[in-house]
Amino acid sequence: MTGKELLYIEDALGHEQYFQTQCKNTAAQLQDEELRQLVTELENTHKQLFDSFYELL
């Protein structure tokens, strides 16, 4: 794997971690249960994407 590819994966990991954190924080503030559930599903999606990128290393 080239250095540029590693930088791309590192950047992608950072983005997915950021989105996961934002979804978690947003879900904690939501009153609407249906909307909270949707945002929690997005959080799980970003965790899966993070794990997929991490496996490339």
PDB file of N, CA, C and O in Angstrom, chain B, residues numbered from 101:
ATOM      1  N   MET B 101       0.853  -1.168   0.000  1.00  0.00           N
ATOM      2  CA  MET B 101       0.000   0.000   0.000  1.00  0.00           C
ATOM      3  C   MET B 101       0.903   1.237   0.000  1.00  0.00           C
ATOM      4  O   MET B 101       1.875   1.310   0.752  1.00  0.00           O
ATOM      5  N   THR B 102       0.573   2.184  -0.838  1.00  0.00           N
ATOM      6  CA  THR B 102       1.396   3.384  -0.941  1.00  0.00           C
ATOM      7  C   THR B 102       1.117   4.337   0.224  1.00  0.00           C
ATOM      8  O   THR B 102       0.117   4.214   0.932  1.00  0.00           O
ATOM      9  N   GLY B 103       2.020   5.273   0.393  1.00  0.00           N
ATOM     10  CA  GLY B 103       1.846   6.271   1.444  1.00  0.00           C
ATOM     11  C   GLY B 103       0.593   7.105   1.226  1.00  0.00           C
ATOM     12  O   GLY B 103      -0.098   7.465   2.179  1.00  0.00           O
ATOM     13  N   LYS B 104       0.305   7.410  -0.032  1.00  0.00           N
ATOM     14  CA  LYS B 104      -0.885   8.198  -0.350  1.00  0.00           C
ATOM     15  C   LYS B 104      -2.157   7.419  -0.004  1.00  0.00           C
ATOM     16  O   LYS B 104      -3.121   7.998   0.498  1.00  0.00           O
ATOM     17  N   GLU B 105      -2.164   6.128  -0.267  1.00  0.00           N
ATOM     18  CA  GLU B 105      -3.323   5.293   0.081  1.00  0.00           C
ATOM     19  C   GLU B 105      -3.506   5.216   1.594  1.00  0.00           C
ATOM     20  O   GLU B 105      -4.631   5.259   2.093  1.00  0.00           O
ATOM     21  N   LEU B 106      -2.406   5.104   2.310  1.00  0.00           N
ATOM     22  CA  LEU B 106      -2.484   5.081   3.776  1.00  0.00           C
ATOM     23  C   LEU B 106      -3.038   6.392   4.327  1.00  0.00           C
ATOM     24  O   LEU B 106      -3.823   6.393   5.276  1.00  0.00           O
ATOM     25  N   LEU B 107      -2.628   7.501   3.731  1.00  0.00           N
ATOM     26  CA  LEU B 107      -3.155   8.798   4.155  1.00  0.00           C
ATOM     27  C   LEU B 107      -4.653   8.895   3.886  1.00  0.00           C
ATOM     28  O   LEU B 107      -5.401   9.449   4.692  1.00  0.00           O
ATOM     29  N   TYR B 108      -5.086   8.350   2.746  1.00  0.00           N
ATOM     30  CA  TYR B 108      -6.509   8.359   2.424  1.00  0.00           C
ATOM     31  C   TYR B 108      -7.296   7.556   3.467  1.00  0.00           C
ATOM     32  O   TYR B 108      -8.341   8.006   3.937  1.00  0.00           O
ATOM     33  N   ILE B 109      -6.802   6.390   3.821  1.00  0.00           N
ATOM     34  CA  ILE B 109      -7.486   5.548   4.803  1.00  0.00           C
ATOM     35  C   ILE B 109      -7.497   6.238   6.173  1.00  0.00           C
ATOM     36  O   ILE B 109      -8.503   6.209   6.882  1.00  0.00           O
ATOM     37  N   GLU B 110      -6.381   6.850   6.533  1.00  0.00           N
ATOM     38  CA  GLU B 110      -6.318   7.575   7.806  1.00  0.00           C
ATOM     39  C   GLU B 110      -7.349   8.712   7.826  1.00  0.00           C
ATOM     40  O   GLU B 110      -8.031   8.924   8.828  1.00  0.00           O
ATOM     41  N   ASP B 111      -7.449   9.427   6.726  1.00  0.00           N
ATOM     42  CA  ASP B 111      -8.420  10.513   6.617  1.00  0.00           C
ATOM     43  C   ASP B 111      -9.851   9.977   6.702  1.00  0.00           C
ATOM     44  O   ASP B 111     -10.697  10.551   7.386  1.00  0.00           O
ATOM     45  N   ALA B 112     -10.107   8.883   6.009  1.00  0.00           N
ATOM     46  CA  ALA B 112     -11.440   8.268   6.030  1.00  0.00           C
ATOM     47  C   ALA B 112     -11.801   7.783   7.432  1.00  0.00           C
ATOM     48  O   ALA B 112     -12.943   7.928   7.866  1.00  0.00           O
ATOM     49  N   LEU B 113     -10.823   7.205   8.144  1.00  0.00           N
ATOM     50  CA  LEU B 113     -11.059   6.775   9.526  1.00  0.00           C
ATOM     51  C   LEU B 113     -11.448   7.960  10.406  1.00  0.00           C
ATOM     52  O   LEU B 113     -12.364   7.867  11.223  1.00  0.00           O
ATOM     53  N   GLY B 114     -10.751   9.057  10.232  1.00  0.00           N
ATOM     54  CA  GLY B 114     -11.046  10.249  11.009  1.00  0.00           C
ATOM     55  C   GLY B 114     -12.441  10.786  10.732  1.00  0.00           C
ATOM     56  O   GLY B 114     -13.156  11.185  11.651  1.00  0.00           O
ATOM     57  N   HIS B 115     -12.825  10.794   9.457  1.00  0.00           N
ATOM     58  CA  HIS B 115     -14.162  11.269   9.097  1.00  0.00           C
ATOM     59  C   HIS B 115     -15.248  10.365   9.681  1.00  0.00           C
ATOM     60  O   HIS B 115     -16.234  10.849  10.236  1.00  0.00           O
ATOM     61  N   GLU B 116     -15.066   9.080   9.556  1.00  0.00           N
ATOM     62  CA  GLU B 116     -16.080   8.153  10.073  1.00  0.00           C
ATOM     63  C   GLU B 116     -16.189   8.245  11.590  1.00  0.00           C
ATOM     64  O   GLU B 116     -17.285   8.165  12.145  1.00  0.00           O
ATOM     65  N   GLN B 117     -15.065   8.410  12.249  1.00  0.00           N
ATOM     66  CA  GLN B 117     -15.079   8.556  13.708  1.00  0.00           C
ATOM     67  C   GLN B 117     -15.805   9.849  14.098  1.00  0.00           C
ATOM     68  O   GLN B 117     -16.578   9.868  15.056  1.00  0.00           O
ATOM     69  N   TYR B 118     -15.551  10.921  13.351  1.00  0.00           N
ATOM     70  CA  TYR B 118     -16.215  12.195  13.610  1.00  0.00           C
ATOM     71  C   TYR B 118     -17.732  12.066  13.422  1.00  0.00           C
ATOM     72  O   TYR B 118     -18.503  12.505  14.276  1.00  0.00           O
ATOM     73  N   PHE B 119     -18.157  11.465  12.308  1.00  0.00           N
ATOM     74  CA  PHE B 119     -19.588  11.303  12.044  1.00  0.00           C
ATOM     75  C   PHE B 119     -20.251  10.428  13.100  1.00  0.00           C
ATOM     76  O   PHE B 119     -21.380  10.694  13.514  1.00  0.00           O
ATOM     77  N   GLN B 120     -19.563   9.404  13.525  1.00  0.00           N
ATOM     78  CA  GLN B 120     -20.098   8.515  14.558  1.00  0.00           C
ATOM     79  C   GLN B 120     -20.309   9.291  15.859  1.00  0.00           C
ATOM     80  O   GLN B 120     -21.349   9.155  16.504  1.00  0.00           O
ATOM     81  N   THR B 121     -19.334  10.095  16.239  1.00  0.00           N
ATOM     82  CA  THR B 121     -19.441  10.902  17.458  1.00  0.00           C
ATOM     83  C   THR B 121     -20.571  11.918  17.347  1.00  0.00           C
ATOM     84  O   THR B 121     -21.331  12.112  18.296  1.00  0.00           O
ATOM     85  N   GLN B 122     -20.682  12.565  16.195  1.00  0.00           N
ATOM     86  CA  GLN B 122     -21.739  13.550  16.004  1.00  0.00           C
ATOM     87  C   GLN B 122     -23.122  12.905  16.080  1.00  0.00           C
ATOM     88  O   GLN B 122     -24.037  13.472  16.678  1.00  0.00           O
ATOM     89  N   CYS B 123     -23.277  11.743  15.487  1.00  0.00           N
ATOM     90  CA  CYS B 123     -24.560  11.034  15.541  1.00  0.00           C
ATOM     91  C   CYS B 123     -24.900  10.652  16.980  1.00  0.00           C
ATOM     92  O   CYS B 123     -26.044  10.791  17.413  1.00  0.00           O
ATOM     93  N   LYS B 124     -23.906  10.173  17.711  1.00  0.00           N
ATOM     94  CA  LYS B 124     -24.132   9.779  19.104  1.00  0.00           C
ATOM     95  C   LYS B 124     -24.570  10.976  19.945  1.00  0.00           C
ATOM     96  O   LYS B 124     -25.514  10.880  20.729  1.00  0.00           O
ATOM     97  N   ASN B 125     -23.878  12.100  19.777  1.00  0.00           N
ATOM     98  CA  ASN B 125     -24.223  13.307  20.532  1.00  0.00           C
ATOM     99  C   ASN B 125     -25.603  13.831  20.142  1.00  0.00           C
ATOM    100  O   ASN B 125     -26.369  14.266  21.002  1.00  0.00           O
ATOM    101  N   THR B 126     -25.916  13.790  18.864  1.00  0.00           N
ATOM    102  CA  THR B 126     -27.217  14.266  18.395  1.00  0.00           C
ATOM    103  C   THR B 126     -28.338  13.379  18.913  1.00  0.00           C
ATOM    104  O   THR B 126     -29.366  13.880  19.370  1.00  0.00           O
ATOM    105  N   ALA B 127     -28.151  12.071  18.846  1.00  0.00           N
ATOM    106  CA  ALA B 127     -29.177  11.135  19.313  1.00  0.00           C
ATOM    107  C   ALA B 127     -29.484  11.355  20.795  1.00  0.00           C
ATOM    108  O   ALA B 127     -30.631  11.223  21.223  1.00  0.00           O
ATOM    109  N   ALA B 128     -28.461  11.688  21.567  1.00  0.00           N
ATOM    110  CA  ALA B 128     -28.647  11.897  23.004  1.00  0.00           C
ATOM    111  C   ALA B 128     -29.499  13.134  23.297  1.00  0.00           C
ATOM    112  O   ALA B 128     -30.100  13.239  24.366  1.00  0.00           O
ATOM    113  N   GLN B 129     -29.548  14.058  22.352  1.00  0.00           N
ATOM    114  CA  GLN B 129     -30.285  15.299  22.560  1.00  0.00           C
ATOM    115  C   GLN B 129     -31.701  15.270  21.980  1.00  0.00           C
ATOM    116  O   GLN B 129     -32.504  16.158  22.266  1.00  0.00           O
ATOM    117  N   LEU B 130     -32.005  14.272  21.180  1.00  0.00           N
ATOM    118  CA  LEU B 130     -33.305  14.236  20.507  1.00  0.00           C
ATOM    119  C   LEU B 130     -34.412  13.736  21.431  1.00  0.00           C
ATOM    120  O   LEU B 130     -34.212  12.808  22.215  1.00  0.00           O
ATOM    121  N   GLN B 131     -35.566  14.356  21.327  1.00  0.00           N
ATOM    122  CA  GLN B 131     -36.742  13.956  22.099  1.00  0.00           C
ATOM    123  C   GLN B 131     -37.591  12.954  21.327  1.00  0.00           C
ATOM    124  O   GLN B 131     -38.179  12.049  21.919  1.00  0.00           O
ATOM    125  N   ASP B 132     -37.655  13.113  20.020  1.00  0.00           N
ATOM    126  CA  ASP B 132     -38.473  12.253  19.161  1.00  0.00           C
ATOM    127  C   ASP B 132     -37.812  10.875  19.039  1.00  0.00           C
ATOM    128  O   ASP B 132     -36.694  10.759  18.537  1.00  0.00           O
ATOM    129  N   GLU B 133     -38.507   9.841  19.500  1.00  0.00           N
ATOM    130  CA  GLU B 133     -37.935   8.485  19.537  1.00  0.00           C
ATOM    131  C   GLU B 133     -37.624   7.962  18.136  1.00  0.00           C
ATOM    132  O   GLU B 133     -36.587   7.332  17.928  1.00  0.00           O
ATOM    133  N   GLU B 134     -38.500   8.213  17.187  1.00  0.00           N
ATOM    134  CA  GLU B 134     -38.296   7.725  15.821  1.00  0.00           C
ATOM    135  C   GLU B 134     -37.061   8.378  15.198  1.00  0.00           C
ATOM    136  O   GLU B 134     -36.257   7.707  14.551  1.00  0.00           O
ATOM    137  N   LEU B 135     -36.918   9.666  15.395  1.00  0.00           N
ATOM    138  CA  LEU B 135     -35.760  10.378  14.868  1.00  0.00           C
ATOM    139  C   LEU B 135     -34.482   9.930  15.578  1.00  0.00           C
ATOM    140  O   LEU B 135     -33.439   9.774  14.943  1.00  0.00           O
ATOM    141  N   ARG B 136     -34.562   9.725  16.891  1.00  0.00           N
ATOM    142  CA  ARG B 136     -33.406   9.240  17.655  1.00  0.00           C
ATOM    143  C   ARG B 136     -32.959   7.875  17.136  1.00  0.00           C
ATOM    144  O   ARG B 136     -31.764   7.607  17.016  1.00  0.00           O
ATOM    145  N   GLN B 137     -33.927   7.022  16.830  1.00  0.00           N
ATOM    146  CA  GLN B 137     -33.607   5.692  16.318  1.00  0.00           C
ATOM    147  C   GLN B 137     -32.917   5.790  14.947  1.00  0.00           C
ATOM    148  O   GLN B 137     -31.976   5.047  14.669  1.00  0.00           O
ATOM    149  N   LEU B 138     -33.385   6.698  14.105  1.00  0.00           N
ATOM    150  CA  LEU B 138     -32.772   6.894  12.792  1.00  0.00           C
ATOM    151  C   LEU B 138     -31.322   7.361  12.931  1.00  0.00           C
ATOM    152  O   LEU B 138     -30.433   6.854  12.247  1.00  0.00           O
ATOM    153  N   VAL B 139     -31.093   8.318  13.809  1.00  0.00           N
ATOM    154  CA  VAL B 139     -29.738   8.830  14.001  1.00  0.00           C
ATOM    155  C   VAL B 139     -28.842   7.755  14.616  1.00  0.00           C
ATOM    156  O   VAL B 139     -27.658   7.685  14.289  1.00  0.00           O
ATOM    157  N   THR B 140     -29.378   6.934  15.484  1.00  0.00           N
ATOM    158  CA  THR B 140     -28.607   5.823  16.058  1.00  0.00           C
ATOM    159  C   THR B 140     -28.235   4.815  14.974  1.00  0.00           C
ATOM    160  O   THR B 140     -27.137   4.260  14.995  1.00  0.00           O
ATOM    161  N   GLU B 141     -29.140   4.576  14.031  1.00  0.00           N
ATOM    162  CA  GLU B 141     -28.815   3.694  12.907  1.00  0.00           C
ATOM    163  C   GLU B 141     -27.692   4.287  12.059  1.00  0.00           C
ATOM    164  O   GLU B 141     -26.819   3.562  11.581  1.00  0.00           O
ATOM    165  N   LEU B 142     -27.717   5.603  11.876  1.00  0.00           N
ATOM    166  CA  LEU B 142     -26.625   6.264  11.147  1.00  0.00           C
ATOM    167  C   LEU B 142     -25.310   6.114  11.901  1.00  0.00           C
ATOM    168  O   LEU B 142     -24.262   5.895  11.293  1.00  0.00           O
ATOM    169  N   GLU B 143     -25.365   6.231  13.213  1.00  0.00           N
ATOM    170  CA  GLU B 143     -24.171   6.032  14.036  1.00  0.00           C
ATOM    171  C   GLU B 143     -23.602   4.630  13.816  1.00  0.00           C
ATOM    172  O   GLU B 143     -22.392   4.465  13.658  1.00  0.00           O
ATOM    173  N   ASN B 144     -24.468   3.629  13.807  1.00  0.00           N
ATOM    174  CA  ASN B 144     -24.024   2.250  13.596  1.00  0.00           C
ATOM    175  C   ASN B 144     -23.440   2.060  12.203  1.00  0.00           C
ATOM    176  O   ASN B 144     -22.469   1.324  12.030  1.00  0.00           O
ATOM    177  N   THR B 145     -24.026   2.717  11.213  1.00  0.00           N
ATOM    178  CA  THR B 145     -23.504   2.644   9.844  1.00  0.00           C
ATOM    179  C   THR B 145     -22.094   3.208   9.786  1.00  0.00           C
ATOM    180  O   THR B 145     -21.209   2.624   9.159  1.00  0.00           O
ATOM    181  N   HIS B 146     -21.885   4.347  10.442  1.00  0.00           N
ATOM    182  CA  HIS B 146     -20.551   4.950  10.436  1.00  0.00           C
ATOM    183  C   HIS B 146     -19.557   4.094  11.218  1.00  0.00           C
ATOM    184  O   HIS B 146     -18.375   4.070  10.875  1.00  0.00           O
ATOM    185  N   LYS B 147     -20.003   3.396  12.250  1.00  0.00           N
ATOM    186  CA  LYS B 147     -19.117   2.473  12.964  1.00  0.00           C
ATOM    187  C   LYS B 147     -18.708   1.319  12.060  1.00  0.00           C
ATOM    188  O   LYS B 147     -17.546   0.913  12.055  1.00  0.00           O
ATOM    189  N   GLN B 148     -19.656   0.794  11.298  1.00  0.00           N
ATOM    190  CA  GLN B 148     -19.344  -0.298  10.370  1.00  0.00           C
ATOM    191  C   GLN B 148     -18.365   0.166   9.296  1.00  0.00           C
ATOM    192  O   GLN B 148     -17.444  -0.566   8.933  1.00  0.00           O
ATOM    193  N   LEU B 149     -18.563   1.379   8.790  1.00  0.00           N
ATOM    194  CA  LEU B 149     -17.634   1.917   7.797  1.00  0.00           C
ATOM    195  C   LEU B 149     -16.246   2.108   8.388  1.00  0.00           C
ATOM    196  O   LEU B 149     -15.242   1.808   7.743  1.00  0.00           O
ATOM    197  N   PHE B 150     -16.194   2.611   9.626  1.00  0.00           N
ATOM    198  CA  PHE B 150     -14.911   2.763  10.317  1.00  0.00           C
ATOM    199  C   PHE B 150     -14.212   1.412  10.424  1.00  0.00           C
ATOM    200  O   PHE B 150     -13.026   1.289  10.115  1.00  0.00           O
ATOM    201  N   ASP B 151     -14.958   0.403  10.864  1.00  0.00           N
ATOM    202  CA  ASP B 151     -14.384  -0.935  11.016  1.00  0.00           C
ATOM    203  C   ASP B 151     -13.886  -1.485   9.678  1.00  0.00           C
ATOM    204  O   ASP B 151     -12.847  -2.143   9.625  1.00  0.00           O
ATOM    205  N   SER B 152     -14.616  -1.219   8.613  1.00  0.00           N
ATOM    206  CA  SER B 152     -14.206  -1.681   7.276  1.00  0.00           C
ATOM    207  C   SER B 152     -12.905  -1.026   6.845  1.00  0.00           C
ATOM    208  O   SER B 152     -12.005  -1.696   6.338  1.00  0.00           O
ATOM    209  N   PHE B 153     -12.804   0.291   7.048  1.00  0.00           N
ATOM    210  CA  PHE B 153     -11.567   0.981   6.697  1.00  0.00           C
ATOM    211  C   PHE B 153     -10.412   0.477   7.575  1.00  0.00           C
ATOM    212  O   PHE B 153      -9.296   0.294   7.089  1.00  0.00           O
ATOM    213  N   TYR B 154     -10.681   0.257   8.852  1.00  0.00           N
ATOM    214  CA  TYR B 154      -9.648  -0.191   9.769  1.00  0.00           C
ATOM    215  C   TYR B 154      -9.107  -1.561   9.362  1.00  0.00           C
ATOM    216  O   TYR B 154      -7.916  -1.831   9.517  1.00  0.00           O
ATOM    217  N   GLU B 155      -9.975  -2.420   8.845  1.00  0.00           N
ATOM    218  CA  GLU B 155      -9.565  -3.751   8.412  1.00  0.00           C
ATOM    219  C   GLU B 155      -8.579  -3.678   7.237  1.00  0.00           C
ATOM    220  O   GLU B 155      -7.787  -4.597   7.030  1.00  0.00           O
ATOM    221  N   LEU B 156      -8.631  -2.599   6.483  1.00  0.00           N
ATOM    222  CA  LEU B 156      -7.698  -2.449   5.362  1.00  0.00           C
ATOM    223  C   LEU B 156      -6.262  -2.293   5.841  1.00  0.00           C
ATOM    224  O   LEU B 156      -5.316  -2.560   5.100  1.00  0.00           O
ATOM    225  N   LEU B 157      -6.111  -1.860   7.081  1.00  0.00           N
ATOM    226  CA  LEU B 157      -4.761  -1.687   7.616  1.00  0.00           C
ATOM    227  C   LEU B 157      -4.261  -3.027   8.088  1.00  0.00           C
ATOM    228  O   LEU B 157      -3.138  -3.127   8.581  1.00  0.00           O
TER     229      LEU B 157
END
